[in-house]
């Protein structure tokens, strides 16, 4: 899951080397992902009206469901 979000984010931003994805497992089946990008690139990751980040979260939810887990994505600058 971490690699998937990192892959998508690197293609959306202007500075892909600044993309950092941290993965923490809260409980047995809950995964929290934190995406860090440069301040200038936050808008590109979020997209117009949040459509890009919504799509990323939807795909992440589908991947997590296949592994019988729950996943959350948070974006920080």
Backbone bond lengths (Angstrom), bond angles and torsions (degrees), N, CA, C in turn:
res aa  C-N    CA-C-N  psi(-1)  N-CA   C-N-CA  omega(-1)  CA-C   N-CA-C  phi
1 X - - - 1.433 - - 1.527 110.87 -
2 X 1.311 115.94 -42.86 1.463 120.70 -179.41 1.531 110.46 -60.30
3 X 1.309 116.36 -44.70 1.458 120.72 -178.22 1.522 111.58 -66.26
4 X 1.326 116.81 -34.41 1.453 121.77 179.78 1.532 110.97 -64.77
5 X 1.321 116.98 -48.39 1.465 121.34 179.35 1.529 110.42 -64.45
6 X 1.317 116.26 -40.37 1.466 120.58 178.82 1.528 110.55 -62.86
7 X 1.314 117.52 -41.84 1.459 122.83 179.31 1.528 110.84 -60.38
8 X 1.318 117.34 -48.02 1.465 121.40 -178.92 1.530 110.36 -65.08
9 X 1.319 117.03 -46.67 1.464 121.18 -176.71 1.524 111.83 -62.25
10 X 1.320 117.45 -38.91 1.470 120.20 -178.84 1.522 112.23 -64.25
11 X 1.319 117.73 -28.77 1.460 120.63 178.64 1.525 112.50 -84.06
12 X 1.315 118.14 -13.58 1.460 121.36 -179.24 1.522 113.21 -92.06
13 X 1.321 118.19 -29.27 1.464 121.92 -171.97 1.527 112.13 -95.64
14 X 1.340 114.73 164.64 1.465 120.42 177.44 1.527 112.21 -80.48
15 X 1.331 116.76 -29.12 1.463 120.95 -179.49 1.528 109.78 -119.16
16 X 1.339 117.53 84.71 1.465 120.50 -176.20 1.528 113.90 -65.78
17 X 1.317 118.15 -22.77 1.462 119.78 -179.82 1.529 111.68 -71.91
18 X 1.339 117.49 -15.06 1.460 121.35 179.85 1.533 112.54 -90.06
19 X 1.324 117.66 -1.70 1.468 121.15 -179.00 1.524 109.87 -77.65
20 X 1.330 115.66 126.96 1.463 121.95 178.49 1.524 107.87 -131.11
21 X 1.320 115.98 128.55 1.461 121.00 177.14 1.524 107.70 -119.35
22 X 1.321 115.35 123.33 1.468 121.07 178.06 1.525 108.35 -110.10
23 X 1.321 115.30 136.10 1.455 121.09 -178.52 1.523 109.60 -118.50
24 X 1.335 115.89 126.54 1.459 120.91 175.36 1.522 108.53 -128.12
25 X 1.311 114.96 143.93 1.462 120.36 179.04 1.526 107.39 -110.24
26 X 1.339 115.93 110.16 1.464 121.41 -178.43 1.512 111.86 -73.92
27 X 1.284 114.87 -54.39 1.455 120.56 -178.77 1.515 107.28 -122.10
28 X 1.282 116.22 -170.73 1.457 120.34 -177.84 1.533 112.02 -63.33
29 X 1.343 116.71 -33.74 1.457 119.70 -173.83 1.522 114.10 -122.57
30 X 1.339 119.42 12.20 1.455 121.96 -178.35 1.526 110.68 -117.25
31 X 1.323 115.60 123.73 1.459 121.84 -178.47 1.526 108.48 -115.63
32 X 1.323 116.77 128.48 1.462 122.50 176.15 1.521 108.29 -108.09
33 X 1.322 116.03 126.53 1.455 121.55 176.77 1.521 108.48 -113.88
34 X 1.323 115.74 133.10 1.458 121.84 177.83 1.520 107.86 -117.27
35 X 1.317 116.07 121.69 1.459 122.41 -179.07 1.516 108.68 -104.27
36 X 1.320 116.42 123.46 1.462 121.78 178.21 1.525 108.41 -114.85
37 X 1.331 114.88 128.51 1.455 121.65 175.96 1.524 108.03 -135.13
38 X 1.316 116.41 169.63 1.459 119.76 177.43 1.523 109.31 -64.80
39 X 1.304 115.64 153.57 1.463 121.34 -177.34 1.535 111.55 -57.12
40 X 1.313 116.80 -36.23 1.468 121.64 -178.84 1.529 112.25 -69.86
41 X 1.321 117.50 -21.74 1.462 121.70 -175.35 1.533 114.06 -99.02
42 X 1.312 117.77 -2.76 1.465 120.36 -177.51 1.529 110.81 -60.51
43 X 1.315 117.05 -42.57 1.464 121.12 -179.88 1.515 112.82 -62.11
44 X 1.306 116.99 -33.69 1.472 120.76 179.22 1.517 111.45 -69.85
45 X 1.310 116.66 -34.66 1.458 120.68 179.32 1.531 110.60 -75.71
46 X 1.323 116.74 -36.11 1.459 120.43 179.90 1.526 111.22 -75.21
47 X 1.315 117.29 -42.35 1.461 121.41 178.79 1.525 111.89 81.54
48 X 1.325 115.00 174.07 1.459 119.98 179.58 1.518 110.04 -67.96
49 X 1.319 114.64 127.46 1.469 122.87 -179.39 1.529 112.46 54.72
50 X 1.345 116.81 23.92 1.460 120.90 176.49 1.514 114.88 76.59
51 X 1.318 117.60 15.30 1.466 120.16 -175.87 1.522 112.96 -68.54
52 X 1.322 118.10 -36.52 1.463 120.43 -179.04 1.524 111.19 -67.52
53 X 1.319 116.76 -47.49 1.466 119.65 -179.48 1.529 110.50 -68.32
54 X 1.319 117.73 -32.15 1.462 120.50 176.52 1.522 110.54 -64.51
55 X 1.325 116.40 -41.59 1.461 120.34 177.84 1.526 111.20 -65.17
56 X 1.329 116.73 -40.45 1.463 120.49 177.86 1.523 110.53 -62.53
57 X 1.326 116.56 -42.63 1.469 120.38 179.76 1.526 111.39 -66.66
58 X 1.330 116.97 -37.03 1.464 120.77 178.13 1.519 110.90 -63.83
59 X 1.328 116.93 -45.45 1.465 120.64 178.28 1.527 110.87 -65.11
60 X 1.312 116.67 -39.58 1.466 121.02 178.41 1.524 110.83 -63.36
61 X 1.317 116.75 -40.32 1.460 120.92 177.73 1.526 110.90 -62.43
62 X 1.330 116.56 -40.66 1.466 120.32 179.01 1.525 111.61 -65.42
63 X 1.316 117.16 -41.78 1.466 121.14 178.80 1.531 110.08 -64.88
64 X 1.323 116.25 -43.37 1.463 120.29 -179.84 1.526 111.22 -64.74
65 X 1.320 117.20 -38.25 1.464 120.67 -179.71 1.525 111.39 -63.23
66 X 1.328 116.92 -35.46 1.466 120.05 177.59 1.524 111.45 -63.38
67 X 1.329 116.21 -29.09 1.465 121.87 179.48 1.524 111.74 -96.27
68 X 1.330 116.90 8.99 1.462 123.64 -179.27 1.526 111.46 58.44
69 X 1.346 115.57 46.12 1.458 122.54 179.68 1.523 109.48 -133.70
70 X 1.332 115.73 170.31 1.451 123.24 172.00 1.509 107.57 -115.56
71 X 1.342 116.95 142.14 1.447 120.58 -178.93 1.524 110.53 -132.26
72 X 1.333 115.39 143.50 1.460 122.75 178.21 1.527 107.79 -126.41
73 X 1.332 116.29 140.99 1.455 121.53 179.55 1.523 109.21 -120.61
74 X 1.336 116.00 128.04 1.453 122.51 177.99 1.527 107.80 -123.72
75 X 1.327 116.30 139.04 1.460 120.38 -179.09 1.524 109.05 -112.50
76 X 1.328 115.90 127.50 1.459 123.09 177.98 1.523 109.35 -121.44
77 X 1.336 115.95 154.63 1.476 119.17 174.86 1.499 110.76 -109.75
